[in-house]
Amino acid sequence: MPTPTRRPRNVSRLLHTTQLVIDNTLADPEIQMLAGVYGYTAAKMQAGTDLRAAAVNTINAQVVATDKQHQATAQVQAAEKTARANYRELAAIVRIVFGKRSGRSIARNLLRPEPSRRDKFLTAAKNLLNSAIYDSTVAAVLAEYGYPSARLEAERGALNALEEALRMQRLAKIEAEIAADKRQKALLDLEDWLAQYRVIAKIALRHKPELFDKLGFTTRAPEVAAQPGAAEEVEQEG
């Protein structure tokens, strides 16, 4: 879904004004009659109500998606911390036990510093664990230094957990982007509906400006304290 290039104005004001205008229209028979002449019947008001509800739902959905992305990032950070700690300890043991003169590739590969890039780290960690697990000579020696096969398999499991956490993080990022796009589109649709009704109401009520004023297009939204992760959300609706 392409992201709309236009951004909605103040969201809390948009939601508040839309609800106020719809309520005031439906509460006044004369406004209903005059607006109805120009197509703004109860059905059109319901369409505005539906657009507003859809906008609120997308706001709430984005909050959920963003929170899910934050949780996924936290899981990646925790999994990476564990995987790197495992790698450093095993690498230290291998360097001490085998040494760079042993001629074994497992030792030679550890002459380079630990990769800082995540993809390169994953490759280095996998190579280290594969050598430690599948080279029977290496595995036998490491078992004497606190690394039996069960521990090595557990550390490979921790590395797999990091890869899975990264996959979930990528999915959560995509979902958050989609949720943000849907939110923006829903708010713009609502903004367009309200802008059009404002113009039509101005025409329909041109002989009775007091009725136009009564609708509440110029009423400011009440101040709402900002909520973490949902700075522009003003309410929760099912």
Secondary structure by P-SEA (a helix, b strand, c coil): ccccccccccaaaaaaaaaaaaaaaaacaaaaaaaaaacccaaaaaaaaaaaaaaaaaaaaaaaaaaaaaaaaaaaaaaaaaaaaaaaaaaaaaaaacccccccaaaaaacccccccaaaaaaaaaaaaaaaccaaaaaaaaaaacccaaaaaaaaaaaaaaaaaaaaaaaaaaaaaaaaaaaaaaaaaaaaaaaaaaaaaaaaacccaaaaaacccccccccccccccccccccccc
